């Protein structure tokens, strides 16, 4: 059974940093295209970043230069390092194997002074 467990969210001031983690299980993690999404209240879920099996990364324009995705295929975990956070980054963050029908519980990120 496929599972995703996100962690690392919290309350941070504008300009601060957080590192999100996502542990995956029930599938071949090392072959998986891992993706990060976020959903703010009243808004649709949006794609944030992709970490390819070989480590290549892709980002939505709004986070380029501030967020960095990575993965540890031994730990079956993908990470999202978020720097220079802005209030508009506040959302529930989720990770997923690209194309999966399963979602984790997400981790809440709140950027506020």
N, C-alpha and C positions, 0 to 999 in steps of 0.2 A: 504494500500500500504506500502510495506516494505521500510524503509529508514535507512541509516547509515550516521551519520555526525561526521567526525573526526576533531579534533582540537588539538592544543598544540605544533605543530611542530615549527621549527625555525632554526636559525644558532647558533651553539654552538662550543666551542673549544674542541679539544680532551681532554678526561678526564672529561668533563662536564656532566650535567644531563638534561633531559627533561622528562615531564610527558604528555603523550598523553591521550586524552579522546575520547570516541566514544559513542554517543547517538544513541540508536536504537529505532525504532517505527514501528508499523504495525504488530507486532508479539508478541508472549508470551515471553518477555525478560527473565523472571525468569526461564523458562524451556530451554532456548537456550544455546547451546554450542557456546560461542563467540570466534572468532579467529582473530588473527592479522597476516597480511601479509605485505611484503614490496617488492618494485620493484625499482631497480636502473636502470639508463639509459643503454639501450642496453642489459639488462639482463631479464630473466624470473622472473615473480612474485614468491616469495618464502614464505612459511609458517614461521612464527616467534614464535607465542605463541598461546596457547589455554587456555581459562578460562572456566571450566566446571560449570554447574548450581550450584553445591554445593561449588564452590570456588577452587577446585583442579586445578592446573596449570601444563602446559607442555610447554617445550621450545626446539627450535632448539639448537643444541650444541653450535653454535657460540655466543649465547647470554646468555647461562646458567651462573648464578652467577652475571650477570650484569643487566638483565631486570627482572621486576616483574609485573605480570599481576594480576589484581583484578577487582572486579565488585561491583556495588551498584544496587541491584534489585529494590530499591525504586525509584531511579533516572533513571532507565533503561539505565545505563551507564557502560561501561567497560573502564578500564584504563591500560596503559602500562607505568610503571616507568622505565626509561632508565638511568642507571648510567654508569660511566666509558666509555663514548661513544668513538668510534673509527671512523676514516674516512671511513672505510668500512661499517659502519652503515648508511651512507648517502643513502637515498632512499625516495620514496614516501611510506608512511605507510597507510594501509587500515585496517578497521575492517569489520567483516561480521559474520552473524550467519552461523555456519557450514552448508554447503550444499545449501545456498541461491544462487540464480542467480543474486542477486542485489549487486552492489558495490556502496560505497559512493565516494565522490570526492577525498578523501585521504588528508593527511597532510604531507608537505614536511619537512624532517629532513636533515640538512646539517651539517656535522661535519668537521670543517676546522679551521686552525689557520690563 
